Amino acid sequence: MSKHNFNSGPSILPQEVLEQASTAIIDFNKIGLSILEIGHRTNWFVDVMEEARALVKELMQLNEQYEVLFLHGGATTQFMQIPMNLLANTESAAYCDNGIWGSKAIKEASLFGNVQVVASSKDKNYTYINKGFDIPESNKYLHLTSNNTVEGTQWHHFPETNVPLVVDMSSDIFSRQINFNQFSLIYAGAQKNMGAAGVTLVVINKNMVEKISKNIPAIMHYNNHIEAKSLLNTPPVFAVYVSLLTLRWIKKEGGLAEMQKRAEQKSALLYNTIDALPLFHSTIDKEDRSNMNAVFFIKDENLQNKFLEECKEHGMIGVKGYRTMGGIRVSMYNALQLASVEAITQLMKNFANKNG
Ligand SMILES: Cc1ncc(COP(=O)(O)O)c(C=O)c1O
């Protein structure tokens, strides 16, 4: 049975990316060596890294002020690398607390400087995104999570402020066309919309790094990575290559405008189905619903388990909500076909007919 992969991450990748990646493990670019066997300073790999960095800039339409890095350590390392670089211990940074990942970022930043939580939706279980809050200009930056993977909310409009915006885009990177030049730093673990686990994208405006004056470990210093063109130490060679293949696929399919169109189509189908069936309900404010991760519930817990069982029987993978949230989570990343959302919405309708 073919699978419908709704995993939240690591998650579905385009079939052709998987095929190209598997070919490269045996014979990379017909050079008679595996991608796993070549040095990271060879022209072969430098070309991979440079094409990947250039494609990020092209897809995001970034101006010349931006540097693109592929680093180790996942988005979690950025939770500390950002304040380590950008925040002296007497300085203050503003943070938005809209979910489990943002609150982890706050905890880490508190180790390096003062954290001012300027917005939080914890009062209502993170079911909405704050609007119209004050951001004191004394802050070095404002950090927010553009898509809350666990809770199922997404920022559809970003704060307009003179304070530099630092954004964790781990779960909606390359899923929509926005003005990326409004952000001072963007980061994302690759394992959802842009490739395999093991590499993290960091896009940084050079005016942020000019201000880094502190003595910090060499491997943590953004300037060192920029100077080394993202080859400061051995990068996760294969993960960078899978990102390159995924970026090429996004471009070939029509770029971010096309990814956005598909995401809106898929999520509209799913949310319309949830709203039309009284058995299912979403607790998220409608205007803040995520186009990547739909989180919803069935009122009766026994029925919830039964629904998850039926999903399994129909080859629908990764539908169980995050362990602290419960419920159902359907992730609809770029590579997920509309047909998979059609399949699960049909199953929801049949299930509601039988159990409603
Ligand atoms: C929004 C967000 N931020 C951070 C993380 C943590 O990423 P990593 O496991 O790459 O450290 C995740 C993981 O799912 C995430 O969804």
The ligand as a MOL file (V3000), in Angstrom:
LIG
                    3D

  0  0  0     0  0            999 V3000
M  V30 BEGIN CTAB
M  V30 COUNTS 16 16 0 0 0
M  V30 BEGIN ATOM
M  V30 1 C 9.5200 25.5890 14.8700 0
M  V30 2 C 10.6060 24.6640 15.3230 0
M  V30 3 N 11.7140 25.1750 15.8860 0
M  V30 4 C 12.7120 24.3780 16.3070 0
M  V30 5 C 12.6440 23.0130 16.1850 0
M  V30 6 C 13.7870 22.1660 16.6620 0
M  V30 7 O 14.5310 21.8090 15.5690 0
M  V30 8 P 15.8260 20.8770 15.6500 0
M  V30 9 O 15.3470 19.5110 16.0190 0
M  V30 10 O 16.3750 20.9800 14.2590 0
M  V30 11 O 16.7490 21.4420 16.6670 0
M  V30 12 C 11.5270 22.4350 15.5760 0
M  V30 13 C 11.4390 20.9670 15.4170 0
M  V30 14 O 10.4470 20.3930 15.0600 0
M  V30 15 C 10.4790 23.2810 15.1490 0
M  V30 16 O 9.3720 22.7710 14.5840 0
M  V30 END ATOM
M  V30 BEGIN BOND
M  V30 1 1 1 2
M  V30 2 1 2 3
M  V30 3 2 2 15
M  V30 4 2 3 4
M  V30 5 1 4 5
M  V30 6 1 5 6
M  V30 7 2 5 12
M  V30 8 1 6 7
M  V30 9 1 7 8
M  V30 10 2 8 9
M  V30 11 1 8 10
M  V30 12 1 8 11
M  V30 13 1 12 13
M  V30 14 1 12 15
M  V30 15 2 13 14
M  V30 16 1 15 16
M  V30 END BOND
M  V30 END CTAB
M  END
